[in-house]
């Protein structure tokens, strides 16, 4: 199969032939239909997060089941599915207390002492996040996918696989935004726009979008933002405090920077909660004023929207088909696998929502 392989940090991905194994007892072979190009992948290309190389990147995807392992009963060939990198075991403490997105993964993630599933001649190729969706096929654990209805377009479904689930889930599952509350979202990329969309669905009365790019702020209004703040025109914290008379109930950081994480906490009113969605570079320390905790301000972490993806993702599909989830506006362009490096270059400019690789089979 054709796949986009990262051989060296900071270098372009290379389109190469990669061999993929047959499904093991609890594995599913999926024909990739579409894969979103996500900023999280770019973090690994740039070396902000370490990973063993060579590796096939990609983790935001949808496809059609081709073959299942001997013990798989949940899906069958022909089923349409969305993948999810937060595979769950179903019986660890996290899973059994309703937090499958932070499952320890000991049963669902491949260990270093287990045989690899991807190969190039005599060389092993690493599988990214147990998915590797920048490839024509994926071989994944049965607990890393969810069945969806056949009338859902798979190019839009792919977006639900990461960015949408992360953004909407951060609002509904992590922060639990209340009806009538005031919300600020820092960063209007794919995740931030989904966060804004989720806040609108949750019934927030005021949703303030923060970015430095005018086109993104305009797009944020289409997703439900009631107000916008251009961070290039002054301190966004002061702007938001003035607009709201003291700060917001909920803030969301959807970029992954030390400064914006600190700003998300600083713009809260007493009792407010700041949720960090973005992948702040590994090893970065965040500084906040400890005295603010006496005002019951909260700083929350978020892993993939604190998802219960087997439940959440089919609901998001229904939201889209009912016209409530704005995936059409989120998807900027269809591209081919060979254009993946161009998509990464576009991400670096900060000007795009989402480009989706569509595979022609």
C-alpha positions in Angstrom: 0.0 0.0 0.0 1.0 3.6 -0.4 1.8 5.5 2.8 3.4 8.8 3.9 6.5 8.0 5.9 8.4 10.3 8.2 12.1 9.2 8.2 13.7 12.2 9.9 12.4 15.0 12.2 12.0 18.3 10.3 12.0 16.7 6.9 9.1 16.1 4.5 7.1 12.9 4.6 7.9 10.5 1.7 5.3 8.6 -0.2 6.4 5.0 -0.3 5.2 1.4 -0.5 4.7 -0.1 3.0 3.5 -3.7 3.7 0.7 -4.2 6.3 0.0 -7.5 8.1 -3.2 -9.5 8.3 -5.5 -8.8 11.3 -4.7 -10.5 14.6 -7.6 -11.9 16.7 -8.8 -8.5 17.9 -7.7 -6.4 15.0 -9.5 -4.8 12.1 -8.2 -4.0 8.7 -9.7 -0.7 7.4 -9.6 0.7 3.9 -8.9 4.4 4.6 -11.4 6.7 2.9 -10.3 10.0 4.3 -7.7 11.4 6.7 -7.6 14.9 8.1 -4.2 16.7 8.3 -4.1 17.8 11.9 -1.7 20.1 13.7 -0.9 17.3 16.2 0.8 15.4 13.3 2.8 18.5 12.6 4.1 18.6 16.2 5.8 15.2 15.6 7.1 16.2 12.2 8.7 19.2 13.9 10.1 17.2 16.8 8.1 19.0 19.5 7.0 15.6 20.7 9.3 12.5 20.4 8.4 9.4 18.4 10.3 6.4 17.1 11.2 6.6 13.4 10.4 5.8 10.6 6.7 6.2 11.2 3.5 6.5 9.2 1.7 9.5 10.7 -2.0 10.4 10.6 -4.7 9.8 13.2 -7.9 11.6 12.1 -9.6 9.2 9.8 -12.6 7.3 8.6 -13.0 4.3 6.3 -14.6 1.0 5.5 -13.9 -2.3 7.2 -12.1 -4.8 4.8 -11.3 -7.7 7.1 -11.7 -8.6 10.8 -9.7 -10.8 13.2 -11.1 -14.1 14.6 -12.4 -12.6 17.9 -13.9 -9.4 16.5 -17.7 -9.3 16.7 -18.4 -5.5 16.8 -17.8 -4.8 13.1 -17.9 -6.8 9.8 -16.5 -6.1 6.3 -18.4 -3.3 4.7 -19.1 -1.4 7.8 -18.3 2.4 7.8 -16.2 3.4 10.8 -14.4 6.4 12.4 -11.1 5.7 14.1 -10.0 7.1 17.4 -6.5 7.2 18.9 -7.8 6.9 22.5 -8.4 3.1 22.3 -10.0 1.7 25.4 -9.6 -1.6 27.1 -13.0 -1.5 28.9 -12.0 -2.8 32.3 -9.2 -0.7 33.8 -10.0 1.8 36.5 -10.2 4.7 34.0 -12.6 2.8 31.7 -14.8 1.5 34.5 -15.2 4.9 36.1 -16.3 6.5 32.9 -13.0 7.9 31.6 -12.0 5.7 28.7 -10.1 8.6 27.0 -7.4 8.1 29.7 -7.3 4.3 29.6 -3.8 3.1 30.4 -3.8 1.3 27.1 -1.8 -1.7 28.2 -4.1 -4.0 26.3 -4.8 -2.0 23.2 -1.5 -0.3 22.4 1.3 -2.4 20.8 4.3 -2.9 23.1 7.9 -2.8 21.9 8.3 -6.5 22.4 5.3 -7.3 20.1 5.8 -7.7 16.3 5.2 -4.6 14.2 2.3 -4.4 11.8 4.0 -2.2 9.2 7.1 -3.1 7.2 9.4 -2.0 4.4 11.5 -5.0 3.2 13.6 -5.9 6.3 12.8 -2.7 8.2 10.1 -2.1 10.7 7.9 1.0 10.3 6.2 2.4 13.4 2.5 2.8 13.7 1.5 6.3 14.9 -1.0 6.3 17.8 -1.8 2.7 16.8 -3.6 4.1 13.7 -1.3 5.6 10.9 -4.0 6.9 8.7 -1.7 8.6 6.1 -1.9 5.3 4.3 -4.3 3.4 2.1 -5.1 0.9 4.8 -5.0 0.8 8.6 -4.7 -2.2 10.9 -6.0 -1.3 14.3 -7.4 -2.7 17.5 -11.2 -3.2 17.5 -11.5 -0.7 20.4 -10.0 2.1 18.3 -13.0 2.5 16.0 -16.7 3.1 16.1 -19.4 2.1 13.6 -21.4 4.9 12.0 -24.4 5.1 9.8 -23.8 4.5 6.0 -25.3 7.8 4.9 -22.6 9.9 6.7 -20.0 11.2 4.1 -16.7 9.7 5.1 -14.7 12.9 4.3 -16.7 14.8 6.9 -16.7 11.8 9.3 -12.9 11.8 9.3 -12.9 15.2 11.0 -14.9 13.8 13.9 -12.0 11.3 14.5 -9.9 14.0 16.3 -10.5 17.7 15.9 -14.2 17.8 16.3 -14.3 15.2 19.1 -11.6 17.1 20.9 -13.2 20.5 20.5 -16.8 19.6 21.1 -15.9 17.1 23.8 -13.8 19.7 25.7 -17.0 21.8 26.0 -19.5 19.0 26.8 -17.4 16.4 28.7 -14.4 18.2 30.2 -15.6 21.7 31.1 -19.3 20.9 31.1 -20.3 24.3 29.8 -23.6 25.5 31.3 -26.5 27.0 29.4 -26.3 30.8 29.5 -22.6 31.0 30.4 -19.9 33.1 28.8 -17.1 31.3 26.9 -13.8 32.4 25.4 -11.9 30.2 22.9 -8.3 31.0 22.1 -7.3 29.8 18.6 -9.7 29.4 15.7 -8.1 26.4 13.9 -10.0 23.2 13.4 -10.2 22.3 17.2 -11.0 25.9 18.2 -13.8 26.2 15.7 -15.2 22.9 16.9 -15.0 24.2 20.4 -17.0 27.3 19.4 -19.5 25.1 17.6 -19.8 22.9 20.7 -20.4 25.9 23.0 -23.2 27.1 20.7 -24.8 23.6 20.9 -24.4 23.7 24.7 -26.4 26.9 24.9 -23.7 29.3 25.9 -25.1 32.9 25.8 -21.8 34.6 24.8 -19.0 33.0 22.9 -15.8 35.1 22.3 -13.4 33.9 19.6 -9.7 35.0 20.0 -7.1 34.8 17.2 -4.6 36.9 15.4 -5.9 36.1 11.9 -8.9 38.1 10.6 -10.1 35.4 8.2 -10.3 32.9 11.1 -12.2 35.3 13.3 -14.7 35.8 10.5 -15.1 32.0 10.1 -15.6 31.7 13.9 -18.8 33.7 13.6 -20.1 31.1 11.2 -19.5 28.5 13.9 -21.4 30.4 16.6 -19.0 33.1 18.0 -21.0 36.1 19.2 -17.9 38.3 19.7 -14.3 38.3 18.3 -11.0 39.5 19.8 -8.0 40.2 17.6 -5.1 39.3 19.8 -2.7 41.3 17.5 -4.5 44.5 18.6 -3.7 44.3 22.3 -3.8 42.1 25.3 -6.7 39.7 24.8 -7.1 39.2 28.6 -7.7 42.9 29.2 -10.0 43.1 26.2 -12.1 40.2 27.4 -12.3 41.4 31.0 -13.5 44.7 29.8 -16.1 43.1 27.4 -17.4 40.8 30.1 -17.1 43.0 33.2 -14.6 40.8 34.9 -13.9 37.6 32.9 -15.5 34.5 31.4 -17.1 31.5 33.1 -15.2 29.1 30.7 -12.1 29.5 28.6 -10.5 27.1 26.2 -6.9 27.1 24.9 -6.8 25.5 21.5 -3.3 26.5 20.2 -0.8 24.8 22.5 1.4 27.6 23.8 2.6 28.6 27.2 1.5 32.2 26.8 -2.0 31.4 25.6 -2.5 28.8 28.3 -1.6 31.4 30.9 -4.0 33.9 29.2 -6.8 31.3 29.3 -6.5 31.1 33.1 -6.0 34.9 33.6 -9.2 35.8 31.7 -11.5 33.8 34.1 -13.9 35.3 36.5 -14.0 33.9 40.0 -15.2 30.3 39.9 -14.3 30.0 36.2 -12.6 27.0 34.5 -9.9 27.1 31.9 -9.5 24.0 29.8 -6.2 23.4 27.9 -6.8 21.5 24.7 -3.7 22.5 22.7 -0.6 20.3 22.8 1.8 22.6 24.6 5.4 21.6 23.7 6.8 18.8 25.8 8.8 20.0 28.8 7.1 23.5 28.9 6.3 24.8 32.3 3.1 27.0 32.7 3.1 29.8 35.3 -0.1 31.0 37.0 -0.9 33.1 40.0 -1.5 30.7 42.9 -3.6 33.2 44.8 -6.2 32.9 42.0 -7.1 29.4 43.4 -8.6 31.2 46.4 -11.2 32.5 43.9 -11.9 28.9 43.0 -10.5 29.3 39.5 -9.7 26.0 37.9 -7.1 24.8 35.3 -8.3 21.6 33.5 -6.4 19.2 31.3 -8.2 17.6 28.3 -7.3 14.4 26.5 -9.2 14.1 23.2 -12.2 15.9 24.5 -12.5 13.5 27.5 -14.4 11.4 25.0 -16.5 8.3 25.2 -16.1 7.9 21.5 -18.3 4.9 21.0 -21.2 7.1 22.3 -20.0 10.6 21.3 -19.0 10.1 17.7 -22.3 8.6 16.5 -24.1 11.6 18.2 -21.8 14.0 16.4 -22.7 12.3 13.1 -26.4 12.9 14.0 -25.7 16.5 14.9 -24.1 17.0 11.5 -26.9 15.4 9.5 -29.3 17.5 11.5 -27.4 20.6 10.5 -26.1 21.4 14.0 -22.4 20.5 13.5 -20.7 22.6 10.9 -18.4 20.1 9.3 -18.8 21.5 5.7 -17.4 24.8 6.8 -14.6 23.1 8.7 -13.4 21.1 5.7 -11.4 23.5 3.5 -10.1 21.3 0.7 -9.8 17.7 -0.5 -6.2 16.7 -1.3 -4.3 13.6 -2.4 -1.8 11.7 -0.2 1.0 13.2 -2.3 0.0 16.7 -1.2 0.4 16.0 2.6 3.6 18.1 2.9 1.9 21.0 1.2 -0.9 20.7 3.8 1.6 20.8 6.6 3.2 24.0 5.1 -0.3 25.5 5.0 -0.9 24.6 8.7 2.3 26.5 9.6 0.8 29.8 8.1 -2.2 29.7 10.5 -4.5 30.4 7.6 -6.4 27.2 7.2 -9.2 25.2 8.9 -8.8 21.5 7.7 -7.4 19.8 4.6 -8.6 16.2 4.2 -6.7 13.5 2.3 -9.2 11.6 0.2 -8.0 8.2 -1.1 -9.1 6.9 -4.5 -9.5 3.1 -4.3 
